């Protein structure tokens, strides 16, 4: 698969601290890619850089061969990028029903089919939900939007194992035709049940440590090149 979106020598600073140190990531369409790393590794910052919610101090974001580094986050969203952050991903003062109607107008039934647990909570304010319930509500936006790029930070945070397993299956389905989205997950560990051909980038202190195709039951393979796995072709290079 060709690369959908990429970071090119990306650097991000938070005040005097540099969170990404010239990071290269190539994220192919029709594929689930996992950004792995401990807290402070840069995986969340990498998602934010792709989404445009933090500016780059150097480097670029390239989407289908076009430099979108200066494109604001709302314009990236209009072009088909969906970002589900780990925090503040729902409107806490609105009800579950109102959140669903904003995320996917006219598709409430589809949202409840994905997460039937939300049906009894439609009248509750989102701020009163448990952590796992808030994640389900937030993820309906990614599951129901016609996005070409889906970025999710810690998808299963607070979920039971059964709901987490369902969540990763639903996200993996977004990478299959006809949508064939680039699905990018930031996680501390490799989720179970990812489809064959999924990729992993392991980050450490804002730099790439390893990259390659995931093998079920194994750690990410050794780094195979300058910031990208060997498999995807990369027209944006």
C-alpha positions, 0 to 999 in steps of 0.5 A: 500500500502507498503511504497516506500520511507521513512525518518528515524529520518532525520536531516538536517543542513544548517550551524549552523541551523537545518532544520529537527529535527529527521523527520520520513516520510513514503511515500507509493507507489500508493498514493499522499502524501502532505507535508503541512506547512508554509515557514520554516516548512521544507517541501522543505528540506524534499523533498531535503533530499529524492532526495539527493540534501541535505545531512543528518546530522543524520538519513537515507533515506530508499527506498524499504527497502534499505538504500540509504542515501549515494546514490547521487542524480543522482543515485537516479534519475537513479533508478527512482526518479524524483524531480521537485524543486520550483526554477531553474527547467528548463534550462533558456538559452534553448528553450522550445522545447530543454527543452522538448526534454531533459526532455522526448526525443521523447515525445514532443507531449505527453508533449504538450497534457498535456500542450497545452499552451506550443505549441506557446512557443516552440521557446522561451527561457525558461528564458523568460516565466512567472512563470506559464509557467515555472512550466508547462515546469518543470512538463512535466519531472515528467509527462512523466518519468517512475518514481517510486517516484515523488517529486514536490515542489509547483506544481501550483506556478504561474498557473491559477486555471484551469491549477492548477486543471489540473496539480493536476489531471495529478500528481494524475494519476501517482499514479494509476496503472500501474505506481503506483508511490509514488507522494509527493507534498510540498504545503502551502495548501491542493490542491483541487481535490486530489483522495480519500486515499491521505495522508497529513503530516503537518510540523512545524519548521522541525518536524511533527505536524499532519499526516493522510488520507485527508478528502475532505474539512477538515484539516489534521487529528491528528497525528496517530503515530510516524511519519506516518499515520496508513494506509500504511504497512511499511516493511522498519521500 
